Amino acid sequence: MTGTQQDGQPGRSRSALISAEELKSMLNVDKVKIFDVRGTWATPARGLREDYEAAHIPGALYLDWTRHFLEPGVDLGLASICSEDQAWAHFSQLGIDEGDQIVLYDDYSHMLAGRIWLAMRYFGFKDVRILNGGWHHWSKSGLPVSSEVSTAGKGSYTPKIQKGLKVDIEDFLERQSEACVIDARSFVNFAGRPEDPRTGHIPGSLNIPYRALLDGDTGLFLSADEVSSVLDERAPSWRTKPVIATCGSGYAATVLFVALHDLGREAVVFDGSFAIWKQDEKRPVSQVLQSGS
């Protein structure tokens, strides 16, 4: 989906995605800053700094998804995007200045890079893109890698919150009935387990697993036409209703968010998603009791 044109809205950023070949041509270009966001949700959830130190895109800096732009002192599954003051400190620590071009990549189907992309845009930084296909595609393509660890100077970017990119539980409850709510988790997680009544999904939400938007072999996003077809088949009201992207904790939802962005549709992400929803036992949970979607 790299190269999708803008939709003409004021302040609208270009494609969320950048191709490996385009990024290769930008290596060592002044003001281009690349961040390695590799990590895993596997126990324990963590950033993979050791992988970064072993090999990364030349010039890339390490960004810890478990710490940067994330609410501190809260379980990862429940943590929201951090405060504006905390974001200021993170932009400074990462050496990010106004006018920089930021590229993020991970090796986790874009969901960790997608979460940081959402956070940076929420804080008003528009020139940030995600490497399409991530580290897997870059390394498999035989493009240059390095083990030289880079360090950042102090950045000067000042965050400016842009409302309308994410919602909390209160906002979600207000908008839910009028929206097309799409859950980007795998069908297994969306369906839930009968022995655990607090597993499943938010009632009324539709399921489009984030992997349905990616090529299974390369990890690249499907073409715009292919993504549109998936959305039309599984959640046709995406064309007529505002879309709220949700998932387990607000990570897989960003893959859907990026895909919609590149179709010219700006969704919102339910920050905390199902993990926040199910905290209150008064809020109902739906399950799929038969196979199929």
Summary of the structure (lengths in Angstrom):
residues: 293
radius of gyration: 18.4
end to end distance: 26.0
largest distance: 55.6
contacts: 920
relative contact order: 0.16
helix: 31%
strand: 16%
